[in-house]
Amino acid sequence: MLTADITLSTYFHRGPVDRRLFGSFVEHMGRCVYTGIYEPGHPAADEHGFRADVADLVRELGVTLVRYPGGNFVSGYRWEDGVGPRESRPRTFDLAWRGIEPNEVGTDEFLGWAARGGLTPMMAVNLGTRGIQEAADLVEYCNAPGGTRWSDLRRANGTAEPYRVPLWCLGNEMDGPWQIGHTGAREYGVLAREAGKAMKLVDPGIELVVCGSSHRHMPTFGYWEAEVLEQTYDVADYLSLHAYYLNDGERAGYLGSGAALDAFIGDVIATADAVGARLGRGKRINLSCDEWNVWTRDPYVDLTAREPDVALPLTEHEYTPLDAVVTGDLLVALLNHADRVRIGCLSLLVNVSAPILTEAGGPARKQTIFYPFALAARMARGHSLHTVVAGPEVATVRHGDVPAVAAAATHDEDTGEVALFVTNRSAEPAEIRLRHAGPGTLKIHDAWTLTASGTPVPKPFTRHVAADDGVTVLHLPAESWTALHAQRKD
């Protein structure tokens, strides 16, 4: 059995946990939209054609924000095709996923669904095949009160009041050669700056996300972030990063994914701050991790090997308890950077590498990765705390040596509640001495654990003993993720 110490104090905050950190992502990809969130004629469909059973699971998952409509899809998308009377909308060819887009769901349908679910919308604009004017037009359609061309079209389409969409992505993964309209860092930065300028002239209250690297191992990583921010620093509010972790058969490396995400975030923060310092700006660019997840297999699909059609299945992973443990560990990394990572989107929400799977005409069900996300979204409140972990390391081929134990904690000053999330990445059980400095005692009243070789749903965790000297001893299973909900008592 390995041993480790975790020290936390409610005096030492990193910063508030933005509720938008528990976001997700709906893209016109595979069955995410059609037979996912939307299926007219389904027994659970509401009057708008959206599945109420899926909406109930989204609510239970704790999702606060949803990014839309892509993803790669957005780089070939004409948003005008998805508004107005459905019978007048064209069926179009989707360049991103080589499918047929019926345009039954578009801007109004998505934003209506988000509003009914209490979800903050995060819209992306097409900077692949389109540009500045089309981006500004979409902001006008969504956010202008009326009296102009596009706002009056929205009103004519049945929505009198503006949607007031607060967050906008300036394109998607523009560093990737797979992206329609892929370009260089400087060229993208100039386009994003000018599009963002026009969009903020339409609505000065919006916030903008510029594209960072599609993943840590892109050949342009670092250079891309620096050059894009050189061009966009004054108009941008957030820099994106995308992070997917594949189970390629090296178990220790897969379990170390949280350490890789932690390092990735640190590198992006350092790059952004270096640009701000060089430019002499007092403003700080925060991060939007607006695509992150785990994959059970390589998601590459030869799209040319099948005939295009509507809602063809893509990357519908069946997740295991191991995947749930790694997902929990990625949440630990995000919470430990909550002072800078303000937005997160688990990708995607339904069917496509998702926490929710549906059957066309049938039931919707939770995947294993549903549970750590739901627990963290429910329990992580208030401020992120500095946690200090002292313990051994685990050797991995993929990431080098990584800490065997990782932890993140939050504290709600109003209620005194403390949440602690601990990953044991090791193949050995672990004895953890949790030192909670500060006044009073810490009483654990709700705790759950997931193990990589265990059941697909969390089990109550009872292997904790409080001592009199401000120490709680935790006995963690091997390859596990544990969530503890406690109360600070003075």
VMD Tcl script that draws the C-alpha trace (Angstrom):
set ca {
  {0.00 0.00 0.00}
  {1.35 3.41 -0.93}
  {1.03 6.40 1.40}
  {0.55 10.09 0.63}
  {-0.31 13.32 2.43}
  {-2.83 15.89 1.24}
  {-2.84 19.29 2.95}
  {-5.55 21.85 2.40}
  {-6.68 24.99 4.16}
  {-9.85 26.96 3.68}
  {-7.73 30.10 4.10}
  {-5.93 29.59 0.78}
  {-8.17 30.08 -2.24}
  {-7.17 29.90 -5.89}
  {-10.30 31.72 -7.01}
  {-14.03 31.13 -7.48}
  {-15.21 28.07 -9.38}
  {-17.08 29.46 -12.38}
  {-20.27 27.45 -12.87}
  {-19.58 27.53 -16.61}
  {-16.75 25.08 -15.96}
  {-19.44 22.35 -16.01}
  {-20.48 22.89 -19.61}
  {-20.90 20.53 -22.52}
  {-21.10 20.62 -26.29}
  {-23.76 19.97 -28.93}
  {-22.50 19.65 -32.50}
  {-24.23 18.63 -35.71}
  {-22.15 15.46 -35.73}
  {-23.31 11.86 -35.79}
  {-26.44 11.43 -33.69}
  {-25.80 14.24 -31.23}
  {-28.67 16.41 -32.52}
  {-30.92 14.14 -34.59}
  {-32.12 11.16 -32.48}
  {-30.00 12.64 -29.69}
  {-31.45 15.78 -28.15}
  {-34.06 16.10 -30.94}
  {-36.41 13.40 -32.19}
  {-39.95 14.39 -33.18}
  {-42.33 11.48 -32.86}
  {-40.40 9.92 -29.99}
  {-42.68 8.98 -27.05}
  {-40.74 11.44 -24.86}
  {-40.63 14.29 -27.41}
  {-41.98 17.63 -26.23}
  {-44.06 20.01 -28.33}
  {-40.85 21.30 -29.97}
  {-39.61 17.83 -30.95}
  {-36.87 17.67 -28.29}
  {-36.56 14.58 -26.12}
  {-37.71 15.27 -22.56}
  {-35.95 12.11 -21.28}
  {-32.64 13.46 -22.57}
  {-33.37 16.91 -21.11}
  {-33.98 15.26 -17.72}
  {-30.61 13.51 -17.89}
  {-28.87 16.74 -18.93}
  {-30.37 18.38 -15.85}
  {-29.24 15.49 -13.64}
  {-25.76 15.66 -15.16}
  {-25.51 19.24 -13.89}
  {-24.60 20.87 -17.21}
  {-24.66 24.67 -17.00}
  {-23.49 25.78 -20.47}
  {-23.66 24.29 -23.97}
  {-21.45 25.16 -26.94}
  {-23.06 25.04 -30.42}
  {-23.14 24.25 -33.43}
  {-19.54 22.99 -33.66}
  {-16.86 21.89 -33.68}
  {-15.65 21.07 -37.16}
  {-19.22 21.39 -38.42}
  {-19.25 25.16 -37.96}
  {-16.46 25.77 -40.48}
  {-18.75 24.93 -43.39}
  {-22.06 26.03 -41.87}
  {-24.36 28.73 -43.22}
  {-26.44 29.71 -40.21}
  {-29.07 31.29 -42.46}
  {-29.96 27.79 -43.75}
  {-31.18 26.87 -40.26}
  {-33.67 29.68 -39.60}
  {-37.16 30.45 -40.88}
  {-39.98 28.03 -41.79}
  {-38.72 24.45 -41.72}
  {-40.43 23.62 -45.00}
  {-38.34 26.32 -46.70}
  {-34.97 25.25 -45.31}
  {-32.55 23.49 -47.68}
  {-30.99 20.08 -47.16}
  {-27.27 20.75 -47.35}
  {-24.04 18.79 -47.63}
  {-21.97 18.86 -44.44}
  {-18.31 19.16 -45.36}
  {-17.00 18.38 -41.89}
  {-18.57 14.96 -41.33}
  {-19.58 14.19 -44.92}
  {-23.25 13.91 -44.10}
  {-26.58 15.41 -45.05}
  {-27.79 18.26 -42.86}
  {-31.61 18.62 -42.93}
  {-31.49 21.95 -41.04}
  {-34.49 20.99 -38.94}
  {-32.60 22.25 -35.91}
  {-30.91 25.62 -36.21}
  {-30.19 28.73 -34.16}
  {-33.73 29.36 -32.92}
  {-34.43 25.74 -32.05}
  {-31.15 25.31 -30.18}
  {-31.44 28.57 -28.26}
  {-35.03 27.78 -27.34}
  {-33.98 24.34 -26.07}
  {-31.13 25.88 -24.05}
  {-33.43 28.50 -22.50}
  {-36.00 25.89 -21.47}
  {-33.23 23.87 -19.82}
  {-31.70 26.85 -18.02}
  {-28.46 26.47 -20.00}
  {-26.09 29.27 -20.98}
  {-25.54 29.16 -24.77}
  {-22.05 29.48 -26.23}
  {-22.27 30.03 -29.98}
  {-19.52 29.52 -32.54}
  {-19.21 31.48 -35.79}
  {-17.86 30.17 -39.10}
  {-14.41 31.59 -39.81}
  {-13.55 28.71 -42.14}
  {-15.60 29.32 -45.28}
  {-17.14 32.61 -44.16}
  {-15.98 35.68 -42.31}
  {-16.50 39.06 -40.64}
  {-19.90 40.10 -42.01}
  {-21.59 36.74 -41.47}
  {-20.30 36.63 -37.88}
  {-21.60 40.11 -37.12}
  {-24.93 39.26 -38.79}
  {-25.42 36.25 -36.52}
  {-24.77 38.35 -33.40}
  {-27.33 40.85 -34.71}
  {-29.85 38.05 -35.32}
  {-29.39 36.70 -31.79}
  {-28.79 39.77 -29.66}
  {-30.11 42.96 -31.28}
  {-33.52 44.08 -29.98}
  {-35.09 44.90 -33.37}
  {-35.31 47.54 -36.03}
  {-32.52 46.09 -38.18}
  {-32.45 43.51 -40.95}
  {-31.36 40.44 -39.01}
  {-33.04 41.24 -35.71}
  {-36.29 41.84 -37.55}
  {-35.88 38.48 -39.27}
  {-35.58 36.83 -35.84}
  {-38.76 38.59 -34.76}
  {-40.51 37.50 -37.95}
  {-39.39 33.94 -37.19}
  {-41.24 34.06 -33.88}
  {-38.80 35.34 -31.23}
  {-39.56 38.92 -30.28}
  {-36.98 39.33 -27.50}
  {-33.25 39.00 -28.17}
  {-31.54 35.83 -27.00}
  {-28.65 37.78 -25.46}
  {-26.10 35.05 -26.18}
  {-23.18 36.02 -23.92}
  {-20.31 33.86 -25.26}
  {-19.00 33.45 -28.81}
  {-16.25 31.25 -30.27}
  {-14.30 32.78 -33.15}
  {-14.13 29.66 -35.31}
  {-13.00 26.19 -34.32}
  {-9.60 24.41 -34.37}
  {-8.29 26.66 -37.10}
  {-4.76 25.29 -36.51}
  {-5.85 21.85 -37.76}
  {-5.24 20.75 -41.38}
  {-8.50 18.75 -41.15}
  {-10.45 21.98 -40.64}
  {-12.33 23.47 -43.60}
  {-10.65 26.84 -44.08}
  {-7.51 25.89 -42.11}
  {-5.02 28.73 -42.10}
  {-1.88 29.99 -40.40}
  {-1.69 31.54 -36.94}
  {-1.15 35.12 -38.12}
  {-3.83 34.92 -40.81}
  {-6.34 33.43 -38.38}
  {-5.43 35.99 -35.72}
  {-6.07 38.92 -38.06}
  {-9.41 37.47 -39.20}
  {-10.49 36.69 -35.62}
  {-9.51 40.19 -34.47}
  {-11.56 41.88 -37.19}
  {-14.54 39.53 -36.79}
  {-14.45 40.03 -33.03}
  {-14.24 43.79 -33.45}
  {-17.34 43.78 -35.68}
  {-19.24 41.43 -33.35}
  {-18.55 43.65 -30.33}
  {-19.70 46.70 -32.28}
  {-23.05 44.95 -32.67}
  {-23.13 43.92 -28.99}
  {-20.39 45.37 -26.75}
  {-21.43 43.10 -23.89}
  {-20.43 39.78 -25.43}
  {-17.30 37.80 -24.55}
  {-15.12 36.18 -27.21}
  {-13.06 32.98 -27.32}
  {-10.17 32.74 -29.79}
  {-8.89 29.38 -31.03}
  {-5.90 27.92 -29.27}
  {-4.30 24.61 -30.21}
  {-6.43 21.59 -31.05}
  {-4.26 19.49 -28.75}
  {-0.95 19.66 -26.87}
  {1.00 17.74 -29.53}
  {0.15 19.93 -32.49}
  {3.43 20.89 -34.25}
  {2.50 24.58 -33.94}
  {1.63 24.43 -30.21}
  {2.97 27.44 -28.35}
  {3.78 29.41 -31.48}
  {0.09 29.31 -32.44}
  {-1.11 30.65 -29.07}
  {1.50 33.41 -29.00}
  {0.89 34.63 -32.56}
  {-2.92 34.48 -32.29}
  {-2.85 36.48 -29.06}
  {-0.43 39.01 -30.56}
  {-3.20 39.81 -33.04}
  {-6.29 39.41 -30.83}
  {-5.25 40.34 -27.28}
  {-7.37 43.48 -27.12}
  {-10.56 41.88 -28.47}
  {-10.30 38.39 -26.95}
  {-11.53 37.40 -23.50}
  {-10.62 33.70 -23.57}
  {-8.18 31.40 -25.33}
  {-9.41 27.89 -26.07}
  {-7.67 24.57 -25.59}
  {-8.95 21.15 -26.61}
  {-7.86 17.98 -24.84}
  {-8.83 14.39 -25.60}
  {-7.15 11.39 -24.01}
  {-7.13 7.99 -25.73}
  {-6.92 4.60 -24.03}
  {-4.23 3.23 -26.34}
  {-3.54 0.16 -24.21}
  {-0.97 1.64 -21.82}
  {-3.04 1.57 -18.65}
  {-0.66 3.62 -16.49}
  {-0.37 6.28 -19.19}
  {-4.13 6.49 -19.58}
  {-4.55 6.84 -15.81}
  {-1.97 9.64 -15.92}
  {-4.06 11.75 -18.32}
  {-5.01 14.22 -15.60}
  {-1.34 15.05 -15.04}
  {-0.96 15.69 -18.79}
  {-3.95 18.04 -18.80}
  {-2.59 19.85 -15.76}
  {0.72 20.46 -17.55}
  {-1.05 21.47 -20.79}
  {-3.10 24.11 -18.97}
  {0.00 25.43 -17.22}
  {1.83 25.82 -20.53}
  {-1.09 27.70 -22.13}
  {-1.38 30.05 -19.13}
  {2.34 30.80 -19.26}
  {2.19 31.55 -22.99}
  {-0.83 33.84 -22.66}
  {0.72 35.74 -19.76}
  {3.99 36.15 -21.63}
  {2.16 37.81 -24.54}
  {0.26 40.08 -22.16}
  {3.50 41.11 -20.46}
  {5.24 41.81 -23.75}
  {2.31 43.93 -24.94}
  {2.16 45.74 -21.61}
  {-1.48 44.92 -21.02}
  {-3.04 44.82 -17.58}
  {-5.81 42.59 -18.87}
  {-5.52 38.85 -18.28}
  {-6.67 36.27 -20.83}
  {-8.52 33.37 -19.22}
  {-8.97 29.91 -20.72}
  {-11.88 28.01 -22.22}
  {-11.32 24.25 -22.27}
  {-14.28 23.95 -24.59}
  {-13.61 20.41 -25.77}
  {-12.35 17.72 -23.42}
  {-13.07 14.02 -22.90}
  {-11.69 10.49 -22.97}
  {-11.80 8.09 -25.89}
  {-11.97 4.30 -25.69}
  {-10.54 3.90 -29.18}
  {-9.10 5.95 -32.00}
  {-12.03 8.08 -33.24}
  {-10.82 8.25 -36.83}
  {-13.49 7.14 -39.32}
  {-12.99 6.96 -43.07}
  {-15.91 9.18 -44.00}
  {-15.43 8.52 -47.71}
  {-16.21 4.82 -47.22}
  {-19.93 5.37 -46.71}
  {-22.69 7.20 -48.48}
  {-23.67 10.54 -46.91}
  {-26.94 10.54 -44.97}
  {-28.64 12.23 -42.01}
  {-27.38 11.42 -38.50}
  {-25.05 8.56 -39.34}
  {-23.54 7.20 -36.09}
  {-20.03 8.42 -35.27}
  {-17.70 7.54 -32.36}
  {-20.40 6.10 -30.11}
  {-18.09 4.85 -27.39}
  {-19.21 2.40 -24.71}
  {-17.45 3.71 -21.63}
  {-16.02 1.56 -18.83}
  {-15.33 2.20 -15.13}
  {-11.69 2.88 -16.09}
  {-12.87 5.70 -18.37}
  {-14.91 7.14 -15.50}
  {-11.86 7.23 -13.20}
  {-9.83 9.08 -15.85}
  {-12.72 11.50 -16.43}
  {-12.80 12.26 -12.72}
  {-9.05 12.89 -12.78}
  {-9.44 15.35 -15.67}
  {-12.01 17.21 -13.55}
  {-9.38 17.40 -10.78}
  {-7.02 19.14 -13.20}
  {-9.70 21.61 -14.32}
  {-10.67 22.47 -10.73}
  {-7.04 23.01 -9.81}
  {-6.89 25.73 -12.48}
  {-10.29 27.27 -11.76}
  {-8.68 30.69 -11.32}
  {-7.90 30.72 -15.05}
  {-10.01 27.99 -16.67}
  {-13.44 29.60 -16.47}
  {-15.25 27.55 -19.13}
  {-15.24 23.80 -19.78}
  {-17.19 21.68 -22.26}
  {-17.35 17.91 -21.94}
  {-17.45 16.80 -25.57}
  {-20.02 15.84 -26.68}
  {-23.28 15.81 -24.72}
  {-25.24 12.98 -26.37}
  {-24.23 9.85 -28.36}
  {-20.91 11.10 -29.81}
  {-18.26 10.13 -27.19}
  {-20.85 11.25 -24.68}
  {-22.09 10.72 -21.12}
  {-25.60 10.06 -22.47}
  {-26.56 7.44 -25.08}
  {-29.93 7.19 -26.79}
  {-31.73 4.69 -28.95}
  {-33.78 6.09 -31.82}
  {-37.37 5.62 -30.71}
  {-36.13 4.02 -27.48}
  {-34.64 4.87 -24.10}
  {-31.81 7.16 -23.07}
  {-29.20 5.96 -20.60}
  {-26.23 7.14 -18.59}
  {-22.67 6.12 -19.40}
  {-19.99 5.59 -16.73}
  {-18.44 9.01 -17.40}
  {-21.79 10.59 -16.48}
  {-21.20 9.96 -12.78}
  {-17.94 11.78 -11.95}
  {-19.10 14.82 -13.92}
  {-22.46 14.88 -12.10}
  {-20.81 14.50 -8.68}
  {-18.29 17.29 -9.35}
  {-20.95 19.61 -10.78}
  {-23.10 19.08 -7.69}
  {-20.40 19.22 -5.02}
  {-17.79 21.74 -6.28}
  {-19.06 25.08 -4.96}
  {-17.46 28.33 -3.88}
  {-13.70 28.68 -4.25}
  {-11.05 26.28 -5.45}
  {-8.52 25.61 -2.69}
  {-4.79 25.16 -2.96}
  {-4.08 21.50 -2.22}
  {-0.60 20.19 -1.56}
  {-0.03 16.50 -2.32}
  {3.11 14.72 -1.13}
  {3.61 11.14 -2.20}
  {5.24 8.75 -4.67}
  {5.08 8.78 -8.45}
  {3.95 6.31 -11.10}
  {6.08 5.64 -14.18}
  {4.31 5.94 -17.54}
  {5.55 5.61 -21.10}
  {3.30 8.36 -22.40}
  {3.80 11.10 -19.79}
  {6.91 10.14 -17.85}
  {6.60 9.97 -14.07}
  {3.31 11.35 -12.74}
  {2.10 11.79 -9.15}
  {0.38 8.65 -7.90}
  {-2.22 10.75 -6.09}
  {-3.94 13.90 -7.33}
  {-6.45 16.05 -5.47}
  {-8.61 19.14 -5.84}
  {-10.82 20.80 -3.25}
  {-13.43 23.56 -3.03}
  {-14.85 25.58 -0.13}
  {-18.16 27.39 0.05}
  {-17.72 30.20 2.58}
  {-21.47 30.76 2.91}
  {-22.27 27.20 3.95}
  {-18.92 25.98 5.25}
  {-19.09 23.03 2.87}
  {-15.87 21.51 1.55}
  {-15.64 19.15 -1.42}
  {-12.57 17.02 -2.01}
  {-11.84 14.97 -5.15}
  {-8.97 12.47 -4.97}
  {-7.54 10.19 -7.66}
  {-5.37 7.20 -6.90}
  {-3.62 6.56 -10.24}
  {-1.63 3.67 -8.84}
  {-2.30 -0.05 -9.18}
  {-1.86 -0.24 -5.38}
  {-4.35 0.84 -2.70}
  {-3.39 4.08 -0.96}
  {-3.50 5.37 2.59}
  {-4.00 9.13 2.53}
  {-3.46 11.42 5.49}
  {-5.71 14.40 4.81}
  {-4.47 17.38 6.81}
  {-7.05 20.14 6.98}
  {-5.36 23.18 8.46}
  {-7.40 26.02 9.95}
  {-9.97 26.38 12.70}
  {-12.52 23.72 13.56}
  {-12.95 20.19 12.33}
  {-13.90 18.63 9.01}
  {-16.84 16.25 9.15}
  {-17.39 14.05 6.08}
  {-21.10 13.45 5.50}
  {-21.28 12.24 1.88}
  {-18.63 10.29 -0.05}
  {-18.54 8.20 -3.22}
  {-15.88 6.24 -5.06}
  {-15.34 4.80 -8.53}
  {-12.79 2.08 -9.23}
  {-11.37 1.15 -12.62}
  {-12.19 -2.53 -12.09}
  {-15.44 -2.01 -10.19}
  {-19.09 -1.31 -10.87}
  {-20.13 1.23 -13.51}
  {-21.83 3.43 -10.90}
  {-20.25 5.09 -7.84}
  {-20.39 3.24 -4.53}
  {-20.62 4.86 -1.07}
  {-17.15 5.44 0.34}
  {-16.87 4.67 4.06}
  {-13.16 4.04 4.49}
  {-12.33 7.29 6.25}
  {-11.44 7.88 9.89}
  {-11.30 11.32 11.54}
  {-8.52 11.90 14.05}
  {-8.34 14.53 16.80}
  {-5.33 16.41 15.44}
  {-6.91 17.81 12.26}
  {-6.13 14.70 10.21}
  {-8.53 12.39 8.38}
  {-7.21 9.06 7.14}
  {-8.58 7.81 3.82}
  {-8.05 4.29 2.48}
  {-8.45 4.54 -1.29}
  {-8.81 1.56 -3.61}
  {-6.30 1.09 -6.42}
  {-7.04 2.98 -9.63}
  {-9.88 4.97 -8.15}
  {-11.54 8.39 -8.04}
  {-13.26 9.49 -4.85}
  {-15.51 12.46 -4.12}
  {-16.02 13.58 -0.53}
  {-18.51 16.17 0.69}
  {-17.67 17.59 4.13}
  {-18.63 20.37 6.52}
  {-16.27 22.70 8.27}
  {-17.31 23.00 11.92}
  {-15.80 25.77 14.07}
}
mol new
graphics top color blue
foreach p $ca { graphics top sphere $p radius 0.5 }
foreach p [lrange $ca 0 end-1] q [lrange $ca 1 end] { graphics top cylinder $p $q radius 0.2 }
display resetview
